[in-house]
């Protein structure tokens, strides 16, 4: 009888301990926020305006509209691809409202309302609203690159 009671207590303790473990400890699930990548092209010819020399990467500015402070961006110029990538949006829960300027011209305004969420053992960014104003553009569904058309 004593041995049977010991086994019952041990089984109960193991069962309780198993219930207390973190269900997510075996998962490595982290998804960084989606970046916003732009190709700036001539509306008539479809030529990339950095590739054809109209603009240079030194003329790019990405600024917060609220206080005119600079936002991080990367200019991708490998193999004459010439894209502007803004990857600093969506890392936390807040609204980002930025202007992309090239050669002191406002190219577009980007508004993003995002929140950082943890669900089902994974953390990711949920986008409540994404809006691009003051620009004609198309988004490629496969690459998520926004092609912005300039007159």
Secondary structure by P-SEA (a helix, b strand, c coil): caaaaaaaaaaaaaaaaaaacccccccccccccbbbbbbbbccccccccccccccccccbbbbcccccbbbbbbbbbccccbbbbbccccccbbbbbbbbbccccccbbbbbbbbbbbcccbbbbbbcbbbbccccccccccccbbbbbcc
